[in-house]
Amino acid sequence: MSPADPAGPASSPGPPDPTRDPGLQPERTALAWQRTSLSTAMVALLLAFACLRGGFLIGALAAALITVAAVVVLFGLRRRAAARSRVSPWGALTRVTVVIVATAVLGVILGAIVLF
């Protein structure tokens, strides 16, 4: 480390590090969204069972459909991660977000029904 460069050689510009795999960050992101989709499916499944026990068949059907949608999104994300394609991730992220919002809305509706 020279007095002219206090940060050391790590801050010097140069060619990219050949040992770094640029595919790891997208893979970690895909795995995180897979976990999010799986946990959303589990919450929707719990909502379906709660609706069945409470006699709210329409809510149980809606929660079951959300569960199926979350599982479909989960397998779509797995297929995309396995293919390691460089396609834009926004379609898959949008589907996961829609499933999460649908689960949240159903939970709010069920909570409102229970309270009133």
N, C-alpha and C positions, 0 to 999 in steps of 0.2 A: 504494500500500500504506500503510495507516494504522498508527500504533503500536498501536492496539487489536486489529488483525487481522494478526499477523505472518505468517500463512500466505498472505496475499494473496487476491485475488478467486477463485482456483480452488477454494478450500475453502468458499466461500459456497454455501448451498443455493439452489436455484432450479429453474426448469423444465428438463426434459431437453434435451440438445443436439439440435437438429433435424438436424444434419449426421451424427450417428451412426446407422449402420444396425444395428439390433439383430439382423439376420439373418446377420451375418458370423461371429459366434462359433459358432453351430450349424453353419454351413457348414464352418468350419475343423475342427470336431470330426468331422464326417462324412467330410471328406477324410482326416483322420488314421486313422480306422477303415478307410477304403478301402485306404490304404497298408498297414495292418496285415494286412488280409485278403489282399491281393495277395502280400505277403511270405510269409504262411503257406501260400498255395497253391504258391508256388515251393519252399518247404522240403518240403512234402508231395510235390511232383513229384520233387524230388531223392531223397527217400526211396523213391519208387516205382522210380526207375531203379536205385538201389543194391540194392533187393530183387531186381529182375530180374537184375541182374548176379550176385548171390549165389545165385540159384536159389530164393529164398524167395517163391513165388508168392502165398501168402496175404497176406504183408506187402505185396507189390506191389499186390494188389487193394485192400487196406485203404488204402494211401497214395493210390491212384488215386481211391477214393471220397472221401477227405478233400479231395483236390485239387478234385474236382467240387463238393463242398459249399462249399469256400472261394470258388470262382468264382461259385456261385449266391448266396452271401451278398454277395459284392462287387457283383454286378449289382443285388441288392436294395437295397444301400446307395446305389448310384448313382441308382436310380429314386427313392428316398426323398429324396435331396438335390435331384434335379431337380424334384420336386413341391413341395419346400419346405413340406411339411405340418407342422403343429404337433402331430403325433402323438408320443406318448412314444417315446423312442429305446431304451428298455430291451429291446424284442424283438430289434432288430437287434444291439445290443451283446451280448445273451445268445447269439445265434447265432454271432457272431464269437468269443466266449469259448469256446464249445463246440468250435468248429473248432480253435482254438489248443490247447486242452487235449487234444483227440484227437490232434493232430499230436505234441505232446510225449509223450503216453503211447506212441504208436507208436514214436517215437524211442528212448524208454527200453527198450521191449521189444526192439527191434532191437539196441540197444547191449548188452543183457544176453545176447542170443543169440550175438552176436559174441564176447563175453568168455568165455562158458562153453562 
